Amino acid sequence: MEPDTYKNMAASQDVHWWFHGRRLLLKSMIHRLPLPPDARILDAGCGTGANLDMLHQFGTVWGMEPNAFALERAKTRSHSIVEYGTLPDQIPFAPINFHMISLLDVLSCCQDDGAVIRALSARLIDGGWLVVTTPAYGFLWSSHDNAQHHHRRYHMNQLRSLLEQGGLEVSFTTYFNTVLFPLIAMIRIFKRITGLFHGDDTVALPHPWLNHFFFHILSFERNLISRGVQLPFGVSILALAQKKG
C-alpha cells in the first residue's frame, strides 16, 4: 500500500462511511459465530488498528502488520498486542493458535494467496473461523487497487475455491456494497476509458451529508446480510469459513 494511503486511512477510517459500515457489518456477522467468551482472535494485516477495538468485544485480540507507520499507529490506539508480521511466512505469536482470524481486504495484496490461506488455517484451532473480506470483480480495477498494491480482485467462486483448498469449510458468503455497485462501476470504467486513472481518492472523507448517506446504504445492506440474505453482486465479498476438525 502507498504510504499516503496509510496516512489517509488513519485520518478517516473511524468515521468514513466505508470503513465504519464494514466494521459494523463484520461485528454483526461475528456475533453469529460460536466463539467462547475468552476467544483468541488475530487481525492479520491490521493496518492502523481501526478494527481492533471492535474485535475486543469478542475476546483477546492480537494484531500483525508489516508497514512501520501503520504498526506504530495500531500500537498507540489499541490495547491489543500488535507486532510486525508478514503473510504467509512470518505470522507472529507462536505457539498461540486462534479461535478466529480476520483477514480484511488483505488477501488481494498477497502474491501467493493460496499460501496465505494455508498458513492462516494452520494457526486456527480445529473448528476455528477465518473471516475474510476482499474486493470483487476484476473489471472494477482502478487506481485505488494500484494504490493498495492489489494483485487481483476476486469472483465469489474463486474465493470459495481458494478457502476450500486451504482446508476450510465455507459456511457463508455474500457480496456487499451492492446498492452503490452500478454507480461505482460506471465511474471506474469511465475513468479507465478516459485515462483518468491515477491517484486514490477512495479513502478521502466525502462531504458529511454524502458520507452519512452512503453509510446508511451500507447499514441497509448490513441489516439484510445479518439476517442471512446473500446479495448477488457487489463491490466487495465477505466470507466466513471454518477449519475442519
N, C-alpha and C positions, 0 to 999 in steps of 0.2 A: 504494500500500500504506500502511496506517496506520502511524504512527511506532512504536507499541508492538509491532506485528507484526515490524518490522525488528529491534527490540531482543530480542524473544523468540527470533527465528530465530538471531541472533548468539550467544545464550547456549546454544542447544540443538542446532544443526544438525550439529555434529561427531559427536554420539552419538545423536541422535533417530532412531528406527527408520526413519522415512520418508526423511529426508534421507540417512542413511547407506546405507540399502538402495537408494535410487535412484542414489546415486553409484556404488555397486558394479555396478549394472545397466548404467549408462552406460559404465563402464570396460570391462566385458566386451563391449559392443557396439562400442565404438570400436576395440577390438583387431581386429575383423573388417574394418575399413576399410583400404584400401591406401594408408595415409599414408606419406610419406617420413620418414626419421629427423629431418629438420630442418623438419618441418611448421610452418606458421604457423597459429595457432589463435586465434580470437576467441570469448570468452564474452560474448555480447550480453545485458546485463542481469544482471551477475554477482552482484548483491546484496552481501552482506558477504564474499564471496570463498571460500566453503567448497569450491567445486569447482575452484578454480584450481590447487591443488597436484596434484590428480588429473590434470587436463588436461596439466600439465607433463610427465607421463610420455610424452606423445606428441609433444612439440615445444616451440616457443617460444610462450608464451601472452600475449595481451593481453586486458584486460577493460574493459568500459564499463558505466557505471551512472549513472542520473540522481539518485538520492537521496543527499543530502550525508552523512548518517550512515553509510549502507551503503558509500559510496565511500571514506570515511576508514578504515573497518574493513577493507575489501578491500585498501587500500594498505598497511596496517600488518601484515597477517597473511600476505601473499604476496610472492614475488619477481617477480610479473608486473608489467607496466606497466599501470596502471589509470587511466583518465581519465573525465571526465564525458562523457556522451553520451546521446542520446535516439533513439528509433525512431519514425518511419523517417527523420527529416530530418537528424539530427546524429550520424552514425557517425564516430568519430574515426579517427586513424592513417592517413589518406590520405597517399601513394598506395598503401599496402600492400593487397594482396589476399591472401586466406586460403585455405589448403588445407581448413580445416574451421571452421565456425561453430556454436557450441552456443547454443540458444535454449530455455532450460529453465524451463517454466512462466511464460513472459514474454509469449507471443503473445496469451494471453487477456486481458492487461492493456492491450493496444494497441487503440485505437479503430478504426483502419484497418488491419486485419490483412493485407489484400492488399498494401497499400503497403509494409508491413514485409517481407513475403516477397520482393517485387521488389527492395527496397533491399538486403537481405542477399545475395540472389542476385547482384546487381551487384558485390558485394565478394568473391565467391568466384572463384578461378581456374577455368578450364574444367576440368571433372572434379572440382571441389571438392565438399565434403559439408556439408549442413546437418543437424544433429542436433536434433530437436525433441521436447519433452515438453509436453503440455497436459492440463488437467483435462477429464474426459469427462462427457457426458450432462447436458443442461440440467435434467432433473428432479432432479439431485443438488444443485442450487443451495442454498447455505446461508449462514450468517453468515460462514463462512470466505471465501467468494467476495466478500462485501461488504468484509471487512477487507483482502483482497488487491487490491481495486479491479478485479476482473474485469469484463469486458464480456460475456463469454459462456463457456460450456463447449462442447466440440466432440463431434460424432459422427465416427467414423472416415472416412466418405465425404466429409464436409465438409472435414476437414483434408487429405485426399488431393487433393481437387479444388483447394483453395487452393494447395498446393505445386505442382501441375502447371500451374496458371495463372500461377504465378510463374516458369516456365521450368525447373522441376526435375523430374527423373525419380525417382519414389518406388521405392526398392528393397526396403524392409522396413517393415512396420507391425505393431504389436501393441497391444492393451490390456494394462495391468498393474495391480497391486493388485486382483487378481481374487478371491482366496480370501476377502478381507475385504469384498468388494463387497456381499453381502447384508446384513451387519451395518451397514456404513456407510450404505447406502441406507435401511434401516429407521430408524436413528437420525435421519438428516437429515429424512426425510419426517415422522417423529413430531414432531420439533421444529417443523417448519413448520406442521403441523396444530394443534399445541397452543399455538403462539405463542411457544415457547421459542427464538426466532430472533434472538439477539443475542450480541455478543462473538465472540471467536475463540480457542478453546482447543485447536485442532488442532496448533499448533506448541509447546504446552507439553509438557515431557518427562513421560511417564507413569511409573508405578511401575517400578522396574528390571526386575522379573520380566516385567511386561507389555511393556515396551519390548523386552526380549530375545526374547519370544515372537513379537511382531509382526515383528521384524527377521528371524527365521528363516523366517517365512512368505514375506516378500519374497525371501529368499535362495533358497527353493524355486522360486519363480517365475523368478528370475534364471537358475537352472540350466536351466530349460526353454527360456526365451527365447534364451539364449546358444547353444542347440542348434538354433535356427531355428523353434521352436514359436511359433505366433501365437495368443495367448489371445483368446477370442471376445468378452470383455467385461471391464470393469474400471473403476476409479475414474479412471484416467489412460490416456493414449495416448502411445506412443513411435513416432516415425517417423524413418527415415533416407532422405534424398533427395540426389541428385547433380545438379550443374549440367551440363546438356548442353553438349557442345563437342568 
